[in-house]
């Protein structure tokens, strides 16, 4: 009897989840569960920032906690606010490619990303 009740509860939960997803997709939501309420910006791409000087170095930052285009856009915008830094974030790889035209410490990059709620795994 307990098995039957467990199966019924699972069917109800799965049915509710599928119904929710179908309804949200009908509304035009691009990413379900997105912190932006499913209204991620356009294609998730940010305008490419131009650096004032020539690029003197590049870094790759591995980031965890990004789950949608909105997350990646937040990380890119945060890093691009740092003077002398241009960043492009790849959601599927969980990384940011960073170019800079002046010396910028890894701690500044890491603190900026972690301040908005993501975890920096490494910078290389």
C-alpha positions as a Markdown table, in Angstrom:
| # | Residue | x | y | z |
|---|---|---|---|---|
| 1 | Unk | 0.0 | 0.0 | 0.0 |
| 2 | Unk | 2.9 | 2.4 | 0.8 |
| 3 | Unk | 4.4 | 1.7 | -2.6 |
| 4 | Unk | 1.1 | 2.7 | -4.3 |
| 5 | Unk | 0.9 | 5.9 | -2.4 |
| 6 | Unk | 4.5 | 6.7 | -3.2 |
| 7 | Unk | 3.9 | 6.1 | -6.9 |
| 8 | Unk | 0.8 | 8.3 | -6.8 |
| 9 | Unk | 2.7 | 11.1 | -5.1 |
| 10 | Unk | 5.5 | 10.9 | -7.7 |
| 11 | Unk | 3.0 | 10.9 | -10.6 |
| 12 | Unk | 1.4 | 14.0 | -9.2 |
| 13 | Unk | 4.7 | 15.8 | -8.7 |
| 14 | Unk | 6.0 | 14.9 | -12.2 |
| 15 | Unk | 2.7 | 15.9 | -13.7 |
| 16 | Unk | 2.7 | 19.2 | -12.0 |
| 17 | Unk | 6.3 | 19.9 | -13.1 |
| 18 | Unk | 5.5 | 19.0 | -16.7 |
| 19 | Unk | 2.4 | 21.2 | -16.6 |
| 20 | Unk | 4.4 | 24.1 | -15.2 |
| 21 | Unk | 7.1 | 23.8 | -17.9 |
| 22 | Unk | 4.5 | 23.5 | -20.7 |
| 23 | Unk | 2.6 | 26.6 | -19.5 |
| 24 | Unk | 5.8 | 28.7 | -19.1 |
| 25 | Unk | 7.0 | 27.7 | -22.6 |
| 26 | Unk | 3.6 | 28.7 | -24.0 |
| 27 | Unk | 4.0 | 32.1 | -22.4 |
| 28 | Unk | 7.4 | 32.5 | -24.3 |
| 29 | Unk | 9.7 | 32.1 | -21.3 |
| 30 | Unk | 13.2 | 31.3 | -22.6 |
| 31 | Unk | 14.7 | 29.6 | -19.6 |
| 32 | Unk | 12.7 | 28.0 | -16.8 |
| 33 | Unk | 13.9 | 28.7 | -13.3 |
| 34 | Unk | 15.9 | 31.7 | -14.4 |
| 35 | Unk | 16.6 | 34.3 | -11.7 |
| 36 | Unk | 15.3 | 36.9 | -14.2 |
| 37 | Unk | 11.9 | 35.2 | -14.3 |
| 38 | Unk | 12.6 | 33.7 | -17.7 |
| 39 | Unk | 13.2 | 37.1 | -19.3 |
| 40 | Unk | 16.9 | 36.6 | -20.1 |
| 41 | Unk | 18.2 | 39.4 | -22.4 |
| 42 | Unk | 17.9 | 38.7 | -26.1 |
| 43 | Unk | 20.3 | 36.0 | -27.1 |
| 44 | Unk | 22.3 | 36.4 | -23.8 |
| 45 | Unk | 25.0 | 38.2 | -25.6 |
| 46 | Unk | 26.5 | 41.4 | -24.3 |
| 47 | Unk | 28.0 | 44.1 | -26.5 |
| 48 | Unk | 31.8 | 43.5 | -26.9 |
| 49 | Unk | 33.7 | 46.0 | -24.8 |
| 50 | Unk | 36.7 | 47.8 | -26.4 |
| 51 | Unk | 39.8 | 48.3 | -24.4 |
| 52 | Unk | 41.6 | 51.7 | -24.4 |
| 53 | Unk | 45.1 | 50.2 | -24.9 |
| 54 | Unk | 46.5 | 47.1 | -26.5 |
| 55 | Unk | 45.9 | 43.8 | -24.8 |
| 56 | Unk | 48.8 | 42.9 | -22.5 |
| 57 | Unk | 47.5 | 39.7 | -21.1 |
| 58 | Unk | 44.7 | 37.1 | -21.1 |
| 59 | Unk | 43.2 | 34.9 | -18.4 |
| 60 | Unk | 40.6 | 32.1 | -18.3 |
| 61 | Unk | 38.4 | 32.0 | -15.2 |
| 62 | Unk | 36.4 | 28.9 | -14.4 |
| 63 | Unk | 33.1 | 29.7 | -12.7 |
| 64 | Unk | 30.5 | 27.6 | -11.0 |
| 65 | Unk | 26.9 | 28.5 | -10.3 |
| 66 | Unk | 25.9 | 29.9 | -13.7 |
| 67 | Unk | 22.7 | 28.2 | -14.8 |
| 68 | Unk | 21.3 | 30.3 | -17.6 |
| 69 | Unk | 22.1 | 33.1 | -20.1 |
| 70 | Unk | 21.1 | 35.7 | -17.5 |
| 71 | Unk | 23.7 | 34.4 | -15.1 |
| 72 | Unk | 26.4 | 34.5 | -17.8 |
| 73 | Unk | 25.3 | 38.0 | -18.8 |
| 74 | Unk | 25.6 | 39.2 | -15.2 |
| 75 | Unk | 29.1 | 37.8 | -14.9 |
| 76 | Unk | 30.2 | 39.4 | -18.2 |
| 77 | Unk | 28.7 | 42.8 | -17.3 |
| 78 | Unk | 30.3 | 42.7 | -13.8 |
| 79 | Unk | 33.8 | 41.8 | -15.2 |
| 80 | Unk | 33.4 | 44.4 | -18.0 |
| 81 | Unk | 32.8 | 47.1 | -15.4 |
| 82 | Unk | 36.4 | 46.7 | -14.2 |
| 83 | Unk | 38.6 | 49.3 | -15.8 |
| 84 | Unk | 41.0 | 47.8 | -18.4 |
| 85 | Unk | 39.1 | 44.4 | -18.5 |
| 86 | Unk | 37.1 | 42.9 | -21.3 |
| 87 | Unk | 35.4 | 39.6 | -20.7 |
| 88 | Unk | 33.4 | 37.1 | -22.7 |
| 89 | Unk | 31.5 | 34.4 | -20.8 |
| 90 | Unk | 30.8 | 30.9 | -22.1 |
| 91 | Unk | 27.8 | 29.4 | -20.2 |
| 92 | Unk | 28.3 | 25.9 | -21.5 |
| 93 | Unk | 31.9 | 25.8 | -20.5 |
| 94 | Unk | 31.4 | 27.6 | -17.2 |
| 95 | Unk | 34.2 | 30.0 | -18.0 |
| 96 | Unk | 35.1 | 33.6 | -18.8 |
| 97 | Unk | 37.8 | 34.6 | -21.2 |
| 98 | Unk | 39.4 | 37.8 | -19.9 |
| 99 | Unk | 41.6 | 40.2 | -21.8 |
| 100 | Unk | 43.2 | 43.3 | -20.1 |
| 101 | Unk | 45.2 | 46.3 | -21.1 |
| 102 | Unk | 46.6 | 47.0 | -17.7 |
| 103 | Unk | 47.7 | 45.0 | -14.7 |
| 104 | Unk | 44.6 | 43.7 | -12.9 |
| 105 | Unk | 45.0 | 41.4 | -9.9 |
| 106 | Unk | 43.3 | 38.0 | -9.8 |
| 107 | Unk | 41.8 | 38.9 | -6.5 |
| 108 | Unk | 40.0 | 41.9 | -8.1 |
| 109 | Unk | 38.5 | 39.6 | -10.8 |
| 110 | Unk | 37.6 | 36.9 | -8.2 |
| 111 | Unk | 36.0 | 39.3 | -5.7 |
| 112 | Unk | 33.9 | 40.9 | -8.4 |
| 113 | Unk | 32.4 | 37.6 | -9.5 |
| 114 | Unk | 32.0 | 36.1 | -6.0 |
| 115 | Unk | 30.3 | 39.4 | -4.9 |
| 116 | Unk | 27.4 | 38.7 | -7.2 |
| 117 | Unk | 26.9 | 35.1 | -6.0 |
| 118 | Unk | 29.0 | 32.8 | -8.2 |
| 119 | Unk | 32.1 | 30.7 | -7.2 |
| 120 | Unk | 35.4 | 31.1 | -8.9 |
| 121 | Unk | 37.1 | 27.7 | -9.2 |
| 122 | Unk | 40.3 | 28.9 | -10.9 |
| 123 | Unk | 42.0 | 31.6 | -12.8 |
| 124 | Unk | 44.7 | 30.6 | -15.2 |
